[in-house]
């Protein structure tokens, strides 16, 4: 893939979640409650941004699902390691 992902594309969504996470993580957290809020915002079971990436898989064309899933899993690992 060359260049930036088209706005609204699956790749753009994954990149946006990762970019947002890196910005928030770089600011750091100063308390346990801030840590839990950051963790919940990205990895929460129902409303987490990473969780939403997987929920979106049903909207991805079947031919693109495997590569999207691999990128979403890589993003999840990156967030988990960052937390």
N, C-alpha and C positions, 0 to 999 in steps of 0.2 A: 504494500500500500504506500502510495506516495502522497505527500501533501497532507493537509489537515482533513479531518473527517467532516463530511457535510453536516451542518447544524441539524439537530434533531435525529441524527443517525444513531444506531446502537453504539458504535464506537465513540461518538461524541458524548453520549450519556455516560459511558464508563469512564472516559477521560475527565469529564466534569466532576464525577463523584470523587475520583482520585485527587484531582486538583484541589477540590474543596477540603478533602481530608488532610492533605499535606499542608495547606494554609492554616487550618485549625490546629493541627498537631505542632506546627512550628511555633505557634503562639504559646503552646504549653498549657498545662493545667496547674492550678495552685491548691486544689483540694480534692478530696475523694469524691465529693459530689460533682465537681466539674469533670473528673475522669469518667464517672458513671454516665453523665450526660453525653459526653463525647462518644463513649462506647455505644450507648443506646441509640444515638443519632445515626450511627453508621451500621451497627450490627444488631440492632433491636429486632426481635422476632416478627413484629407486626408492621412497624413503621420505619425500620432502618433503611437507609439509602442503599446499602449493599443488598439487603434483602429484596428491595424493590427491583434491583437489576435482575434477580432470578424470577420474580413475578412477571417481569416483562417478556420473558422467554416465550410465553404463549402467543405473543404478538409478532415474534420474529419469524420470517419465512423458514420453512423446514430446511431448505438448502443452506441457510446461514446459521441455524441453531447450534450446531456443534462448535463452530469457531467462536460464536458469541458466548456460549457456555464456558469455553476454555478461557476467554478473556475475562469473563465475570468471575470465574474461580481464581484467576491470577490476581484480580483486583481485591477479592475477599482476603486472600492470603496476605497481600501487601498491607491491607488495613489491619488485619489481625496482628501481624508482626509489628506494625507501627504503634499499636496500642499496647 
